[in-house]
Every structure is written in C-alpha cells, then in structure tokens.
Amino acid sequence: MKVVRSLASSTGPFLAGLMYERKQYSSLPFFIAGGLKIVYDLLLLRSFSQVKPDSERYQQVNTAAEEDEEVDNYNDEPTEESQQHHHIEMKTLIKS
C-alpha cells in the first residue's frame, strides 16, 4: 500500500519537472493545480450543501420551542396533553 502511494505521489513532481524544462509548458502545472483545486472545492460544496451546521439546528429547535411557549402563554395553564406534545416535538427536533 505504501509503495503504491509513494509511486503515485512521485509522478506529479516528475511530470511538473518535465513541463518546466520547456518554456511553453512552464506555467501549465500551476493551471492544472488550480483547476484541480477548483474542481475539488466545487465537489465539496455540492456534497455538503444540504448539511446544516449544529448552530442552525439548535436555533431551529429553540425557535420551535419559543413558538410552542407563545401558544401555551395564551392559555392560563398548559394542559398535560400540550406538555406531552411539546416534549415529543422537542425530542423529534433534537434527533434530526
């Protein structure tokens, strides 16, 4: 495994050295590296575009809890059923 990795990592500098020898190709390795970096960044963006950070997830839970509290404030006392419903919703939001 290490042999394959070291052989693969040595081909890049070798090819770049060959390109540097010729003046017309001396800047080509930089363009190739930049292009690969752009493709890598776009693939990362695509793969993580649907993932929300923890801070946004907790903010959604807190917002939902505040909305439930506002509804409960309209009643003089929350009923046992509304408290159980609120507890179940909070568990569901925290899990997701």
Order of alpha helices (4+ residues) and beta strands (2+ residues): alpha-alpha-alpha-alpha
